[in-house]
Amino acid sequence: MASYTSEVNVIHKKFQNAVKRAKTKQTLNKAYSVHKKDHERVLKKHLREEIAMINKAKKKLE
């Protein structure tokens, strides 16, 4: 499993490359839209993993 930070770094690198290649405003907007969706997906996954970790720790304390 890749760490949250490494996944975010990959997303940012893809976004920066897309911005450099962009020739139109529409391309820039699309690059941002894809970047935002990627961020939301990774964050959701990260938070789900943290909740699972918390729930596991709670069960140990019971």
C-alpha positions, 0 to 999 in steps of 0.5 A, a space after each residue: 500500500 502506498 502512503 498518502 503522501 506519495 500518492 499525493 506527490 504522484 497526483 501533483 506531478 501529473 497535474 503540473 505536467 498537464 498544466 505545462 502541456 496545456 495550450 488552452 483554457 479549456 485544457 487547464 480547466 480539465 486538468 484541474 478537474 481531474 486533479 481535484 477528483 484524484 485528490 478527493 479519491 485519495 483523501 477519502 481512501 486515506 480517511 477510511 483507512 484512519 477510521 478503520 485504525 481508530 475502530 481497531 484501537 477502540 476494540 482493543 480498549 474494550 
